[in-house]
Amino acid sequence: MAEDNKKTKPKSAISPKMILFAGIAGLLAGAIAVYVMEPPSGNVVPTQNTASNAAASTGDDAKCALNQEQLAKLSAAATGDVAAMQPSDKPALLTYLQFDAPDGSKTTIGDMKGKTLLVNLWASWCAPCREEMPALDKLQAEQGSDDFEVVALNIDTGDISKPKNFLNEIGVEKLGFYRDASLTVFNDLKRRGLAFGLPVTLLIDETGCQIAAMNGPAHWAGPDAVNLVNVAKNLRR
């Protein structure tokens, strides 16, 4: 299947090596992820309030389950450049995840209810993340709307200038600068078996339910990604 996709998909801004890595991650269904991780620095344990919110949300995960028709549509759309983005057999309610909004205020996935979200965790030191960032920016520029947003969540620790300077250097203009310097979001997703390294990308529906996930990079500006986004938006509950 991987060879067929490679023959038909359009030229990608992501290198063939990166796409191959993403395909391997999809074929192994998340058992092995291709990622780059920085040695821990500044990691924090979630606060008691965050931990209790996570526990409460876990109890509501059953509400996120897709029916068979929805699962079939989403699975059929995960092809080509985004073949590694597979529907979740156990969707998770992630409304409690908190991070910094572009204006510096605190926000959560729950605050974004009503939109389908493509949440991408990245860092300036992660080479695959850096390579796919222009495609994510293009996806937001062309598909961003009242019912869809690319939430590129930076998890660099320390000074904010490094990731911001990187985005300026590569000409990212449409992505909002969301940030979690504490790594709390990444660590929470890791505990839930959704994140193995970087980049990690989640597809979240308009109710705050994570319905698909992948570890590894992808070409997010191509027709395969656009089709996946459109199918996800049409799964509205």
Residue, then its C-alpha position, 0 to 999 in steps of 0.5 A: m500500500a505504501e508503494d501505491n501511495k508513493k506513485t500517486k501522491p503529488k510532490s510534497a514539501i516534506s522529504p521522501k525520508m520523512i514521509l517514509f517515516a510517517g508511513i512506517a508509524g502508521l503501519l505499526a499503528g503507533a507501536i513504534a513512532v518516529y520522533v525526535m526528543e530533547p533531553p528533559s528540561g523544565n518538565v513539570v508534574p501536572t497540578q492537582n487541578t489539571a490531574s483531577n480534570a484529566a481523571a474526570s475527562t477520562g471517565d467521559d471518554a465513552k462519549c467520544a466513540l464514533n459509530q461504524e459509519q463515521l469510523a469507516k469514513l475517517s479511515a478511508a480518508a487517511t491515505g497517501d500523505v496522511a496514511a499514518m493518521q488513523p482513527s482512534d479505537k478508544p477516542a479521548l475527551l481532551t477538553y481539559l488540556q490547557f496551554d497559552a493562547p497567542d495573546g498569552s492568556k490561558t486557554t483549553i481545548g474546551d474553549m475551542k469547542g465548535k471547531t474541528l482542530l488539527v493539534n500539532l505538538w512541535a519544538s524548534w529543536c525537532a528537525p521533522c517538526r521544523e520541516e513540516m511547519p510551512a505545510l501546516d501554515k499553508l493548511q491554516a491559510e487555505q482551510g482555516s475558518d470558523d469551523f477549522e483551525v490548525v493549533a500548532l502547539n510549541i513545547d520549547t522550554g525556556d526563552i520564548s524568543k527561540p521558537k518565535n524567531f524560528l517561525n519568523e525565519i521560515g515565514v510562518e504567518k497564519l499559525g497562531f503561536y500556542r505554547d506549553a513550555s511546561l510540557t504538561v500537555f505532551n506528558d499527559l498525552k504520553r500517559r494516555g498512549l497518544a504521544f511517543g515523541l515529536p511531532v505528534t498530531l491529533l485530530i479533534d472534533e468540534t466537541g473536544c474529542q480526539i478521534a485520530a492521532m499520528n506520531g511522525p511528520a506528514h505533508w499537511a498542505g497536500p490534497d490528502a490532508v485537505n480531504l481528511v480535514n473535510v471528512a472530519k468536519n463532516l463527521r459533526r455530531 
